[in-house]
Amino acid sequence: MAIVAIVAIVAIVAMPLSTYIALINSLVQTNTMMLKVTLYLVGLHSNARRFHQLSKRSD
């Protein structure tokens, strides 16, 4: 009976831990995705500005 209680306690303690790990994992993945998108947009913006400056010079 004590073994069952220990297993139940371990399951209760371990379950949220794995859930937290999964949550952190998904958060990290979304953050890296958002970071990539942000970097991509910043790159596009700076490229557009550079292109605009180049087109101004050619006039």
PyMOL commands that set and color helices and strands:
alter all, ss='L'
color gray80, all
select helices_A, chain A and resi 2-58
alter helices_A, ss='H'
color red, helices_A
deselect
rebuild
show_as cartoon
